[in-house]
Amino acid sequence: EAGVAQSPRYKIIEKRQSVAFWCNPISGHATLYWYQQILGQGPKLLIQFQNNGVVDDSQLPKDRFSAERLKGVDSTLKIQPAKLEDSAVYLCASSLMSGAGSNDYEQYFGPGTRLTVT
Amino acid sequence: RKEVEQDPGPFNVPEGATVAFNCTYSNSASQSFFWYRQDCRKEPKLLMSVYSSGNEDGRFTAQLNRASQYISLLIRDSKLSDSATYLCVVNIGNTGFQKLVFGTGTRLLVSP
Protein backbone atom coordinates (compact mmCIF):
# COMPACT_ATOMS: atom_id res chain seq x y z
CA GLU A 1 0.00 0.00 0.00
CA ALA A 2 1.43 3.38 -0.98
CA GLY A 3 2.02 5.78 1.89
CA VAL A 4 1.37 9.50 2.21
CA ALA A 5 3.23 11.38 -0.51
CA GLN A 6 4.58 14.90 -0.08
CA SER A 7 6.50 17.27 -2.32
CA PRO A 8 8.86 18.95 -2.43
CA ARG A 9 11.05 17.27 0.16
CA TYR A 10 13.18 20.36 0.70
CA LYS A 11 12.65 24.05 0.01
CA ILE A 12 14.79 27.09 0.70
CA ILE A 13 13.25 30.53 0.25
CA GLU A 14 13.90 34.07 1.37
CA LYS A 15 11.65 35.80 3.87
CA ARG A 16 8.61 37.48 2.33
CA GLN A 17 8.55 34.96 -0.52
CA SER A 18 5.70 32.50 -1.06
CA VAL A 19 5.84 28.71 -0.95
CA ALA A 20 3.41 25.84 -1.47
CA PHE A 21 3.50 22.25 -0.33
CA TRP A 22 1.55 19.33 -1.77
CA CYS A 23 0.22 16.20 -0.10
CA ASN A 24 -1.46 13.08 -1.46
CA PRO A 25 -2.91 10.94 1.36
CA ILE A 26 -3.30 7.18 1.44
CA SER A 27 -6.07 6.09 -0.93
CA GLY A 28 -9.43 5.98 0.81
CA HIS A 29 -8.38 8.05 3.82
CA ALA A 30 -11.07 10.64 4.50
CA THR A 31 -9.15 12.69 7.03
CA LEU A 32 -6.07 14.74 6.22
CA TYR A 33 -3.91 16.74 8.61
CA TRP A 34 -1.14 19.31 8.19
CA TYR A 35 1.37 19.64 11.03
CA GLN A 36 4.30 21.98 11.63
CA GLN A 37 7.32 20.53 13.43
CA ILE A 38 9.94 23.02 14.57
CA LEU A 39 13.35 21.59 15.46
CA GLY A 40 13.35 20.14 18.96
CA GLN A 41 9.56 20.17 19.29
CA GLY A 42 6.74 17.77 18.60
CA PRO A 43 4.43 18.21 15.62
CA LYS A 44 1.77 20.90 16.01
CA LEU A 45 -1.55 20.57 14.19
CA LEU A 46 -2.20 23.39 11.73
CA ILE A 47 -5.36 22.22 9.98
CA GLN A 48 -7.53 19.11 9.70
CA PHE A 49 -9.81 18.20 6.79
CA GLN A 50 -12.60 15.65 6.71
CA ASN A 51 -13.06 14.95 2.98
CA ASN A 52 -13.00 18.49 1.53
CA GLY A 53 -14.32 20.27 4.63
CA VAL A 54 -12.24 21.93 7.36
CA VAL A 55 -12.74 20.35 10.79
CA ASP A 56 -10.19 22.36 12.75
CA ASP A 57 -7.99 25.27 11.71
CA SER A 58 -7.75 26.96 15.10
CA GLN A 59 -3.93 26.90 15.11
CA LEU A 60 -3.43 27.98 11.51
CA PRO A 61 -1.94 31.51 11.25
CA LYS A 62 -4.55 32.62 8.76
CA ASP A 63 -2.90 35.93 7.98
CA ARG A 64 -0.18 34.06 6.07
CA PHE A 65 -1.09 30.38 5.87
CA SER A 66 -3.82 28.82 3.75
CA ALA A 67 -4.74 25.27 2.85
CA GLU A 68 -7.22 23.57 0.62
CA ARG A 69 -8.42 20.10 -0.28
CA LEU A 70 -10.76 20.88 -3.11
CA LYS A 71 -11.68 17.39 -4.32
CA GLY A 72 -11.34 15.67 -0.97
CA VAL A 73 -8.15 13.87 -1.99
CA ASP A 74 -4.86 15.74 -2.28
CA SER A 75 -4.15 18.99 -0.48
CA THR A 76 -1.93 22.04 -0.70
CA LEU A 77 -0.60 24.23 2.10
CA LYS A 78 0.61 27.72 1.22
CA ILE A 79 2.60 30.32 3.12
CA GLN A 80 2.51 33.88 1.85
CA PRO A 81 4.63 35.76 2.85
CA ALA A 82 7.08 33.53 4.72
CA LYS A 83 8.83 34.60 7.91
CA LEU A 84 12.05 33.31 9.44
CA GLU A 85 10.08 31.54 12.19
CA ASP A 86 8.27 29.44 9.57
CA SER A 87 11.44 27.37 9.15
CA ALA A 88 10.27 23.87 10.08
CA VAL A 89 9.27 20.49 8.71
CA TYR A 90 5.71 20.45 7.38
CA LEU A 91 4.17 17.04 7.83
CA CYS A 92 1.04 15.77 6.18
CA ALA A 93 -0.85 12.87 7.73
CA SER A 94 -3.99 10.95 6.89
CA SER A 95 -6.28 8.54 8.68
CA LEU A 96 -9.01 6.23 7.55
CA MET A 97 -11.69 8.21 9.27
CA SER A 98 -12.42 10.61 12.05
CA GLY A 99 -15.59 11.23 14.01
CA ALA A 100 -17.29 9.09 16.60
CA GLY A 101 -15.47 5.93 17.49
CA SER A 102 -12.32 6.96 15.74
CA ASN A 103 -10.17 7.65 18.77
CA ASP A 104 -7.86 4.77 18.04
CA TYR A 105 -7.48 5.31 14.32
CA GLU A 106 -3.82 5.60 13.40
CA GLN A 107 -2.54 8.68 11.64
CA TYR A 108 -0.03 7.88 8.91
CA PHE A 109 2.55 10.56 8.25
CA GLY A 110 4.28 11.50 5.05
CA PRO A 111 8.06 12.15 4.91
CA GLY A 112 7.55 15.90 5.33
CA THR A 113 8.80 19.00 3.56
CA ARG A 114 11.78 20.68 5.22
CA LEU A 115 11.42 24.45 4.77
CA THR A 116 14.26 26.86 5.41
CA VAL A 117 13.48 30.58 5.34
CA THR A 118 16.55 32.82 5.06
CA ARG B 1 1.55 24.70 31.64
CA LYS B 2 2.18 22.69 28.48
CA GLU B 3 -0.63 20.38 27.37
CA VAL B 4 1.77 17.43 27.16
CA GLU B 5 5.07 17.42 29.05
CA GLN B 6 7.98 15.05 28.60
CA ASP B 7 11.59 14.96 29.73
CA PRO B 8 13.53 15.65 26.49
CA GLY B 9 16.47 13.49 27.60
CA PRO B 10 18.61 12.19 26.07
CA PHE B 11 18.48 8.91 27.92
CA ASN B 12 21.74 7.04 27.29
CA VAL B 13 21.44 3.33 28.08
CA PRO B 14 23.45 0.20 27.22
CA GLU B 15 22.01 -2.61 25.16
CA GLY B 16 19.85 -4.90 27.26
CA ALA B 17 18.88 -2.23 29.76
CA THR B 18 15.35 -1.40 30.81
CA VAL B 19 14.32 2.22 30.41
CA ALA B 20 11.13 4.08 31.29
CA PHE B 21 9.73 7.34 29.97
CA ASN B 22 7.03 9.39 31.62
CA CYS B 23 4.64 11.98 30.34
CA THR B 24 2.01 14.19 31.97
CA TYR B 25 -0.95 15.88 30.33
CA SER B 26 -3.08 18.80 31.47
CA ASN B 27 -6.46 18.21 29.81
CA SER B 28 -8.47 15.90 32.05
CA ALA B 29 -11.03 15.43 29.25
CA SER B 30 -8.46 13.80 26.97
CA GLN B 31 -9.96 10.87 25.15
CA SER B 32 -7.13 8.60 24.10
CA PHE B 33 -3.39 8.30 24.32
CA PHE B 34 -0.53 7.07 22.18
CA TRP B 35 3.20 6.69 21.94
CA TYR B 36 4.72 7.54 18.55
CA ARG B 37 8.31 6.87 17.55
CA GLN B 38 10.31 9.28 15.40
CA ASP B 39 13.70 8.39 13.95
CA CYS B 40 16.13 11.18 13.13
CA ARG B 41 14.91 13.22 10.14
CA LYS B 42 12.01 10.82 9.59
CA GLU B 43 8.27 11.04 10.11
CA PRO B 44 6.53 9.93 13.33
CA LYS B 45 5.08 6.42 13.36
CA LEU B 46 2.60 4.93 15.80
CA LEU B 47 4.31 2.69 18.35
CA MET B 48 1.29 1.80 20.45
CA SER B 49 -1.96 3.05 21.90
CA VAL B 50 -2.22 3.38 25.67
CA TYR B 51 -5.14 1.94 27.61
CA SER B 52 -6.19 2.40 31.22
CA SER B 53 -5.63 -1.27 31.94
CA GLY B 54 -2.10 -1.08 30.62
CA ASN B 55 -0.98 -2.85 27.50
CA GLU B 56 2.06 -4.69 26.29
CA ASP B 57 3.55 -5.27 22.86
CA GLY B 58 6.62 -7.43 22.98
CA ARG B 59 9.32 -5.54 24.86
CA PHE B 60 7.16 -2.43 25.18
CA THR B 61 4.67 -1.75 27.98
CA ALA B 62 2.46 1.33 28.20
CA GLN B 63 0.51 2.49 31.23
CA LEU B 64 -2.09 5.20 31.76
CA ASN B 65 -3.07 6.74 35.09
CA ARG B 66 -6.06 9.01 34.47
CA ALA B 67 -6.27 10.17 38.09
CA SER B 68 -2.72 11.50 37.98
CA GLN B 69 -2.89 12.41 34.26
CA TYR B 70 0.25 10.45 33.65
CA ILE B 71 1.39 8.09 30.87
CA SER B 72 4.44 5.85 30.84
CA LEU B 73 6.37 3.72 28.38
CA LEU B 74 8.69 0.92 29.50
CA ILE B 75 11.19 -0.65 27.13
CA ARG B 76 12.81 -3.89 28.25
CA ASP B 77 15.98 -5.45 26.83
CA SER B 78 16.86 -2.33 24.82
CA LYS B 79 18.21 -2.82 21.29
CA LEU B 80 20.42 -0.51 19.27
CA SER B 81 17.48 -0.11 16.90
CA ASP B 82 15.38 1.38 19.70
CA SER B 83 17.44 4.59 19.46
CA ALA B 84 14.91 7.23 18.46
CA THR B 85 12.70 9.98 19.86
CA TYR B 86 9.56 8.81 21.63
CA LEU B 87 6.62 11.18 21.38
CA CYS B 88 3.86 11.13 23.97
CA VAL B 89 0.58 11.97 22.24
CA VAL B 90 -2.81 12.89 23.68
CA ASN B 91 -6.09 13.11 21.78
CA ILE B 92 -8.00 16.15 23.07
CA GLY B 93 -10.71 16.04 20.41
CA ASN B 94 -14.14 16.56 21.97
CA THR B 95 -16.40 16.82 18.93
CA GLY B 96 -15.89 13.28 17.77
CA PHE B 97 -12.83 14.22 15.73
CA GLN B 98 -9.35 13.15 16.66
CA LYS B 99 -7.15 16.10 17.62
CA LEU B 100 -3.66 15.01 18.62
CA VAL B 101 -1.34 17.04 20.82
CA PHE B 102 2.27 15.89 20.74
CA GLY B 103 4.85 16.27 23.47
CA THR B 104 8.33 17.47 22.57
CA GLY B 105 9.60 13.90 22.67
CA THR B 106 12.14 11.99 24.73
CA ARG B 107 15.33 11.03 22.96
CA LEU B 108 16.73 7.55 23.61
CA LEU B 109 20.26 6.51 22.71
CA VAL B 110 21.10 2.83 23.10
CA SER B 111 24.82 2.05 22.97
CA PRO B 112 26.68 -1.27 22.46
Interface residues (C-beta under 8 A of the other chain):
Chain A: T31 G40 Q41 G42 P43 K44 L45 Q48 Q50 V55 D56 L91 S95 S98 G99 A100 S102 N103 D104 Y105 E106 Q107 F109 G110 P111 G112
Chain B: V4 P8 Q31 S32 K42 E43 P44 K45 L46 S49 L87 V89 N91 G93 G96 F97 Q98 K99 L100 V101 F102 G103 T104 G105
